[in-house]
């Protein structure tokens, strides 16, 4: 496996990124509500087709595990000792894509 840091900052954002040879658009949003926090959407950049919506950024699990049938070619993990917050996303709490190759 090879690990790739997803470049995030603690603000809502939309950007394209190549993961396992395919380009996706990621939309990262903060929901200020109980049990809210950071969520990510993924789109196929070439077609604009939404693939995943509202995936909460939580540590300790592969965020793409339940979508294995979609063959993203890797796993998406949140790293760090603290939950992602408005202050620490991309600085102490990172999102990493690990390829299967």
ChimeraX attribute file (.defattr): number of C-alpha atoms within 10 A of each C-alpha:
attribute: neighborCount
match mode: 1-to-1
recipient: residues
	/A:1	10
	/A:2	11
	/A:3	14
	/A:4	14
	/A:5	13
	/A:6	18
	/A:7	13
	/A:8	18
	/A:9	16
	/A:10	18
	/A:11	15
	/A:12	15
	/A:13	13
	/A:14	15
	/A:15	12
	/A:16	14
	/A:17	15
	/A:18	11
	/A:19	17
	/A:20	17
	/A:21	10
	/A:22	12
	/A:23	14
	/A:24	23
	/A:25	20
	/A:26	21
	/A:27	17
	/A:28	22
	/A:29	19
	/A:30	17
	/A:31	12
	/A:32	10
	/A:33	7
	/A:34	6
	/A:35	8
	/A:36	12
	/A:37	17
	/A:38	23
	/A:39	17
	/A:40	19
	/A:41	18
	/A:42	20
	/A:43	18
	/A:44	16
	/A:45	17
	/A:46	10
	/A:47	8
	/A:48	11
	/A:49	12
	/A:50	14
	/A:51	13
	/A:52	15
	/A:53	13
	/A:54	13
	/A:55	14
	/A:56	19
	/A:57	25
	/A:58	18
	/A:59	18
	/A:60	12
	/A:61	13
	/A:62	18
	/A:63	18
	/A:64	19
	/A:65	13
	/A:66	8
	/A:67	13
	/A:68	11
	/A:69	8
	/A:70	11
	/A:71	10
	/A:72	18
	/A:73	16
	/A:74	20
	/A:75	21
	/A:76	21
	/A:77	22
	/A:78	23
	/A:79	20
	/A:80	17
	/A:81	10
	/A:82	13
	/A:83	17
	/A:84	24
	/A:85	15
	/A:86	14
	/A:87	12
	/A:88	16
	/A:89	23
	/A:90	21
	/A:91	13
	/A:92	13
	/A:93	21
	/A:94	20
	/A:95	21
	/A:96	18
	/A:97	22
	/A:98	19
	/A:99	17
	/A:100	12
	/A:101	8
